[in-house]
Structures are given as C-alpha cells and as structure tokens.
Amino acid sequence: MHEWNAAIAHIEEHLTKEMSGAELASIALTSEYHFRRMFATLAGMPLSEYIRNRRLTAATADILAGKTVLDTAIAYGYGSADAFTRAFKAFHGITPTQARAPGATLKSQSQLKIHLKIEGSTNVPYRIVEKEAFYLVGYSTQVPIIHLGENHAIAAFERSLDRDNTEALAKLSNIEPFGTLSVTEYLADDTQAIYWHAVATTATPFEGTDTKHVPAGQWVVFTTEGKVPEAFQQLWATAASEWFPANPYEWAPGPQLLATELNDAGDRGTAELWIPITSK
C-alpha cells in the first residue's frame, strides 16, 4: 500500500492546488476507476469528499489564526468568500465568523493512512467467472451512494415499483446471477450511482423497462450470509481491503450485481456480489 499512501500524501501536499483523480491514480500505479472505487470503499467516503473535507480542515486553521475569509477562500480554490462560507457551514454547521467565537465546536477530517493486513489469517472465498455478453433489463433510478446503513432512496424506489411488473420481470432471468438483482453503476462524481431493480438475461425485454448491454468480460464473485444490510455491504469492504490488494486484478468500469435471498423476517439472508474486473 506504499503507493496508495504516497497518493494520500500528495493530497496533503497540494491542498491549496488543483489535483485530479487521474493524477492520484498515477501515483498509486493503478487506473483512475479502480483508485476511486477502492478509495471510497476503504475510506467510507468518495475521494472528492475526502479532499474537500481535508481542505476545509486546513482552511479552518487559517481562519482561526486570523486570516480573512476572502484570502482563505482564494487560497483553497473557492471562487468567492460566499462560496467558501457555504462550504464551511455545510462542514462545520457554523460560519467562519462564528467559528472564531470562544468555545465554538468544529469538525476535523483526519488524514487517512491505508494499512494492509499481512497476517494471512483470513481466507476470502471467491470465484472468477468469464461471462459472455448479456443484458440488464429492469427499472433504474439515480441514488446517492451510502456505504453503511439503509439507503433510503433505494428503499423508496423499490416500494414505488409495481408488483405485477416486477414479477413479470423476474421471469426473464435466464443466466447467472439468477433471480432479481440489485445493481449499482457509479457515476463520475463519486457521490451518485444508477440503481437498478433488474435481471440478467438474453431474453427480449418487454415494453416499459430499461435495458443495458453488458459486454463479455471477467467477474469476481463473493458470497456471504448474515444480518441485513450489514453483511451485504461488507462484501464491498472485503473486496477492497482483502481481495484486490492480494490479487492481480483491478476494479473495472461497469455494473455491480448483487443477488440476495432473505429469510421470512427479512433481517438475515445470503448474498452473491459480482464485480467486473480486469487484469493488472
């Protein structure tokens, strides 16, 4: 993880300068897509949010030292004092002026440092699948990315779907992973994703559904069993913290497929996560 920590150090050294995901990925010796996916999963926040929080943390020290709001705003890349004040208030809950008051409560984004466990005591069950091209067919919407806990936007979307339509959709499933799938596709800003209630199929979709062609490629498949949603969300953490660092693959652009089966109470279940990969 030396290269990854070098990329994080680069962020610290350039908080008052522009930097790109591609620049940081180059330092980490990986693709930008892989870097962003791994970073967000390991850190529990998107790369863009981490950089913004670290800049605001550093800028707060300047504000408390007496630097003007305008000078601080310019130093950290904000176009105006108003823009900086909005970002500052969103982070701290108070304005820069209020932050100078005695006893003001402020937030701080700690600098991350990535560690790789090398004990080798954990075996991560997985399988590599060479999958032919297929179609995702179903219903989709844009949602915020939530790393822990319930995603209320997804829950509301699922409740909005017509039961007759989803039952008809399920019948189109004819290839792995079988059954109705929860599918996520990350968008470029790292904070939003396209969520699908869909099936993987070679069948002809029916009217009113969304369709996406997924090209042939390699996939890594992880399985788990446990409490919902924690056990299912842990699959992504396992992939990022244990599997990818130990194997010669990178996270590839494309949809991530989650097939689940719940118990009658709906609080426990089994899951299978399919992540598209490419060889390093």
C-alpha positions in Angstrom: 0.0 0.0 0.0 3.1 2.3 -0.2 1.9 3.8 -3.5 -1.6 4.5 -2.1 -0.2 6.3 0.9 2.0 8.3 -1.4 -1.1 9.4 -3.2 -2.7 10.4 0.1 0.5 12.3 1.0 0.2 14.1 -2.4 -3.3 15.3 -1.4 -1.8 16.7 1.8 1.0 18.5 -0.1 -1.4 20.0 -2.6 -4.5 21.1 -0.6 -4.2 24.6 -2.0 -3.8 23.4 -5.6 -5.9 21.6 -8.1 -5.5 17.8 -8.4 -7.3 15.2 -10.4 -8.3 11.6 -9.8 -6.1 10.6 -12.7 -3.1 12.3 -11.2 -3.6 10.5 -7.9 -4.2 7.1 -9.6 -1.0 7.5 -11.4 0.9 7.9 -8.1 -0.9 4.8 -6.8 0.1 2.9 -10.0 -3.5 2.0 -10.9 -6.4 3.1 -13.1 -8.5 6.1 -12.0 -11.6 4.0 -11.9 -10.0 1.4 -9.6 -8.5 4.1 -7.4 -11.8 5.9 -6.9 -13.7 2.7 -6.2 -11.1 1.3 -3.8 -10.7 4.7 -2.0 -14.4 5.2 -1.5 -14.9 1.7 -0.2 -11.9 1.8 2.2 -12.5 5.3 3.4 -16.3 5.2 3.6 -16.5 8.4 1.5 -15.8 9.5 -2.1 -12.4 10.8 -3.0 -13.9 14.2 -3.8 -15.5 14.4 -0.3 -12.2 13.5 1.4 -10.3 16.1 -0.5 -12.9 18.8 0.3 -13.0 17.9 4.0 -9.2 17.9 4.3 -9.1 21.4 2.6 -11.8 22.7 4.9 -10.0 21.3 7.9 -6.8 23.0 6.9 -8.6 26.2 6.0 -10.2 26.3 9.4 -6.8 26.5 11.0 -6.1 29.6 8.8 -9.5 31.2 9.8 -8.7 30.6 13.5 -5.3 32.1 13.0 -6.9 35.4 11.8 -6.7 35.0 8.0 -9.6 36.7 6.3 -12.4 34.7 4.8 -11.7 36.0 1.3 -8.0 35.3 1.4 -8.7 31.8 2.8 -11.3 31.2 0.1 -8.9 32.1 -2.7 -6.1 30.1 -1.1 -8.2 26.9 -1.2 -9.6 27.3 -4.6 -13.1 28.8 -3.9 -14.3 31.4 -6.3 -15.7 33.7 -3.7 -16.0 34.3 0.1 -19.7 33.4 -0.2 -18.9 30.0 -1.8 -16.3 29.3 0.9 -18.7 30.3 3.6 -21.4 27.9 2.3 -18.9 25.0 2.1 -17.6 25.9 5.6 -21.1 25.9 7.1 -22.0 22.7 5.4 -19.0 21.0 7.0 -19.0 22.6 10.5 -22.6 23.8 10.9 -21.4 27.3 11.6 -19.9 30.2 9.6 -16.2 31.2 9.6 -17.1 34.2 11.7 -18.9 32.1 14.2 -16.0 29.6 14.3 -13.8 32.4 15.8 -16.1 32.7 18.9 -14.7 31.2 22.1 -16.0 27.6 22.7 -17.1 27.1 19.1 -17.5 23.4 18.2 -15.7 22.4 15.0 -15.2 19.3 12.9 -11.9 17.9 11.7 -11.2 15.4 8.9 -8.3 13.3 9.9 -5.6 12.4 7.4 -6.1 8.8 6.2 -3.4 6.2 6.1 -4.1 2.9 4.5 -2.8 -0.3 6.1 -2.8 -3.8 4.6 -3.1 -6.7 7.0 -0.4 -9.3 6.2 -1.2 -12.0 8.7 -2.8 -14.1 6.1 -5.3 -15.5 8.7 -8.4 -14.8 6.6 -9.4 -16.8 3.6 -11.7 -14.9 1.3 -14.0 -17.2 -0.7 -14.4 -16.1 -4.3 -14.6 -17.4 -7.8 -13.6 -15.9 -11.2 -16.2 -16.1 -13.9 -15.6 -15.5 -17.6 -19.0 -14.2 -18.6 -20.5 -13.8 -22.1 -22.3 -10.5 -23.0 -25.8 -10.1 -21.6 -28.5 -7.6 -21.0 -29.6 -6.0 -17.8 -33.4 -5.4 -18.0 -35.4 -3.7 -15.4 -36.1 -0.4 -13.8 -33.5 2.2 -12.8 -33.1 5.5 -10.9 -30.3 7.8 -9.7 -29.5 7.5 -5.9 -26.8 8.8 -3.5 -24.1 6.3 -2.5 -24.4 5.1 1.1 -21.6 2.9 2.4 -23.2 1.9 5.7 -26.8 1.5 6.8 -30.0 1.7 4.8 -30.1 3.6 1.5 -33.5 5.4 1.9 -33.6 6.4 -1.8 -33.2 2.8 -2.9 -35.8 1.7 -0.4 -38.3 4.3 -1.6 -37.7 3.3 -5.2 -38.2 -0.3 -4.5 -41.5 0.5 -2.8 -42.6 2.5 -5.8 -42.3 -0.4 -8.3 -45.5 -2.2 -9.5 -45.6 -5.7 -8.1 -47.1 -7.2 -11.3 -44.3 -5.6 -13.4 -41.5 -6.9 -11.1 -43.0 -10.4 -11.1 -43.1 -10.4 -14.9 -39.5 -9.1 -15.0 -38.3 -11.9 -12.7 -39.4 -14.4 -15.3 -36.9 -13.0 -17.8 -33.9 -14.2 -15.7 -32.2 -17.0 -17.6 -28.4 -16.6 -16.9 -26.2 -16.2 -13.8 -26.6 -14.5 -11.5 -30.2 -15.8 -11.4 -33.2 -14.0 -10.0 -33.9 -10.4 -9.3 -30.8 -8.3 -8.9 -29.9 -5.1 -7.1 -27.4 -3.4 -9.5 -25.3 -0.3 -9.0 -23.3 1.7 -11.5 -21.1 4.5 -10.1 -21.3 7.9 -11.8 -18.3 10.2 -12.4 -18.9 12.4 -9.3 -18.3 9.5 -6.9 -21.4 10.5 -4.8 -24.2 9.2 -7.0 -25.0 5.9 -8.7 -27.5 4.4 -11.0 -29.5 1.8 -9.1 -31.3 -1.0 -11.0 -34.0 -3.4 -10.0 -33.2 -5.8 -12.8 -32.4 -9.3 -14.1 -29.5 -10.6 -16.2 -30.9 -12.1 -19.3 -30.6 -13.0 -23.0 -34.4 -12.7 -23.4 -36.2 -9.9 -25.2 -37.3 -7.2 -22.7 -40.9 -6.1 -22.6 -42.2 -2.5 -23.1 -41.6 0.0 -20.3 -38.3 -1.5 -19.0 -34.8 0.0 -19.1 -32.2 -2.1 -20.9 -28.3 -2.1 -20.8 -26.0 -4.2 -22.8 -23.1 -5.5 -20.7 -20.1 -6.7 -22.8 -18.3 -10.0 -22.2 -15.7 -9.9 -19.5 -14.3 -11.2 -16.3 -16.1 -11.0 -12.9 -15.1 -11.8 -9.4 -17.9 -13.3 -7.3 -18.1 -13.1 -3.5 -20.7 -14.8 -1.3 -21.9 -14.1 2.3 -24.5 -14.8 4.8 -25.7 -12.7 7.8 -27.6 -9.7 9.0 -29.2 -7.3 6.5 -27.9 -4.9 5.3 -24.5 -5.0 7.2 -23.4 -8.4 5.9 -24.2 -7.5 2.3 -22.4 -4.1 2.5 -19.4 -5.8 4.0 -18.9 -7.6 0.7 -17.6 -4.4 -0.9 -15.3 -3.8 2.1 -13.9 -7.3 1.8 -13.2 -6.9 -1.9 -11.4 -3.6 -1.3 -9.4 -4.4 1.9 -8.6 -8.0 1.4 -9.2 -9.4 -2.1 -8.0 -6.7 -4.5 -4.7 -6.0 -2.7 -3.8 -9.7 -2.7 -4.7 -10.5 -6.4 -3.5 -9.3 -9.8 -6.8 -7.6 -10.8 -8.4 -4.1 -10.8 -12.0 -2.9 -10.4 -13.3 -2.5 -13.9 -16.0 0.0 -15.0 -19.4 -1.5 -15.2 -22.4 -2.5 -13.2 -22.1 -4.4 -9.9 -24.6 -7.2 -9.5 -26.0 -8.2 -6.1 -28.2 -11.3 -5.9 -29.9 -11.7 -2.5 -32.2 -14.1 -0.7 -33.8 -13.1 2.6 -35.4 -15.1 5.4 -39.1 -14.7 6.2 -38.4 -11.9 8.7 -36.2 -10.1 6.2 -33.4 -9.4 8.7 -31.0 -12.0 7.6 -30.0 -13.5 4.2 -27.5 -14.8 1.7 -25.9 -12.7 -1.0 -23.7 -13.0 -4.0 -21.8 -9.9 -5.3 -20.5 -9.8 -8.8 -17.8 -7.1 -9.6 -16.4 -6.6 -13.1 -12.6 -6.9 -13.1 -9.6 -6.6 -15.4 -6.1 -8.0 -15.1 -3.4 -5.6 -14.0 
